[in-house]
Amino acid sequence: MRDAHHVTVMTGAGVSAESGIPTFRDAMEGLWARFDPMQLATPEAFAANPELVTRWYDHRRMMCAACDPNPAHETLTHMQRVFTSSGCRFTLITQNVDRLHQRAGSDPVIELHGSLFMWRCTGCGRSTEQTGVAFETYPPTCEACGGCLRPGVVWFHEMLPEEAIGAAQQAAGACDVFLSIGTSSMVYPAAGLVGAAHTRGARTAEINRDETPISGSVDWHLRGAAGRILPALAESLSDSPKDF
Ligand code: OAD
């Protein structure tokens, strides 16, 4: 990282775990251990029960809005600033829909799986930012046409936003260091980016509390909490030519 010209970072739910937001695949506390994704996170589930699906996502929106960024988010914001001000590139890609990277000050952030805070009308297609209180009725309706609103997140069986995945693939292919942080690396195409970076010659590292399918193929596997390892990593760069 001292010599890197372009660092690309991919984050997942583990980065927000220390902010109090549950991950998806934790065996006890994970959202998909407690809820069936096929009943909540597919277009079919929304068509069958829009009230339940929108209520669940709006509840998650309010819960995330009440949480704060942690040292992992803050360190990534700091790193992005240092790299950018040294004339280098730092691309931050996230699978998270909680907006905590943005609230920590990271900009730009590539949101691969959308956001809990953008809702889209299934009638007229208009997207609106929702940062206020919870909706009064479910499913919420569009102010412009009265159509049903859905959360602007990517569901199973759906394509990723074209612009976001295009930019992520470009950054994975062009970087010299790729960090995969707090993701189980089970969901594609996001999980494939680290391999693409490796094939193009980037050095790769994983920061994760646990082993994942990519742990054996990255150059470094740093095991532990992102909120502890990232500040330590930044600290270890303090003697680099970049002004940390
Ligand atoms: P997962 O829940 O699958 O994985 C979270 C990862 O973070 C696991 O490998 C944990 O071991 C690790 N972890 C937990 N706490 C950590 C901490 N404090 N520090 C470091 N690592 C920690 O979440 P994602 O990989 O983000 O998709 O899941 C990918 C996608 O699957 C999500 O974006 C979501 C889900 O279905 C959609 O909603 C479209």
Residues whose N, C-alpha, C, O or C-beta is under 5 A from the ligand:
A	BS01	OAD	G12 A13 G14 A17 E18 T23 F24 R25 D26 Q95 H113 V154 W155 G182 T183 S184 S185 V187 I207 N208 R209 D210 G224 A225 A226
